[in-house]
Amino acid sequence: MPSQRQPAAAPPVEKLRDEIYRQMFRLEAGRPGAGNALALALLRAWMVCEQLPRSNETRRWLRQLCPLCLRMIESQTR
């Protein structure tokens, strides 16, 4: 009997925050691939935050942090 795969559970919000900050530090240190990793971490965070109420603190935090992260990624690609 084939097993049915369950979708992976969304990571807790705190893990997403930690991952974003970790990738920001890696990008600041000039680590290879950090820009892509930061972009992926931001996308994962937005996917989770879309399921949260609009007034959620994490959503506000992400809206404030995203412009900074985008500037960091863009400056790396120049």
C-alpha positions in Angstrom: 0.0 0.0 0.0 1.6 3.3 -1.1 2.1 5.8 1.6 0.6 9.3 1.1 3.0 12.1 1.7 1.9 14.9 3.8 2.9 18.4 2.9 5.8 19.7 5.0 4.7 21.8 8.0 5.5 25.5 7.8 8.5 26.4 9.9 7.8 28.3 13.0 8.0 32.1 12.6 11.0 32.4 15.0 12.9 30.0 12.8 12.1 32.1 9.8 13.3 35.2 11.5 16.5 33.5 12.6 17.1 32.3 9.0 16.6 35.8 7.6 19.0 37.4 10.1 21.6 34.6 9.5 21.5 35.1 5.8 21.8 38.9 6.2 24.9 38.4 8.2 26.3 36.0 5.6 25.6 38.5 2.9 27.3 41.3 4.8 30.3 39.0 5.3 30.5 38.4 1.5 29.7 34.7 1.7 29.0 33.1 -1.7 25.4 32.3 -2.3 24.2 34.4 0.6 22.1 36.8 -1.6 20.1 33.9 -3.1 19.8 32.3 0.3 18.4 35.6 1.8 16.0 35.9 -1.1 14.7 32.3 -0.5 14.4 33.0 3.3 12.3 36.1 2.6 10.1 34.2 0.2 9.5 31.4 2.7 8.7 34.0 5.4 6.2 35.7 3.1 4.5 32.4 2.3 4.0 31.7 6.1 3.0 35.3 6.8 0.3 35.2 4.2 -1.5 32.8 6.5 -1.3 35.2 9.5 -3.7 38.0 10.2 -2.8 41.4 8.6 -2.3 42.9 12.0 0.3 40.3 13.0 3.6 41.7 14.4 5.7 39.3 12.3 4.0 40.7 9.1 4.8 44.2 10.2 8.4 43.2 10.9 8.8 41.6 7.5 7.3 44.6 5.7 9.9 46.8 7.4 12.8 44.5 6.9 12.2 43.6 3.2 13.3 46.9 1.7 16.6 46.7 3.6 17.2 43.1 2.5 16.4 44.0 -1.1 18.9 46.8 -1.0 21.5 44.4 0.4 20.9 41.8 -2.3 20.9 44.5 -5.1 24.1 46.0 -3.9 25.7 42.5 -4.0 24.7 42.1 -7.6 26.3 45.4 -8.8 
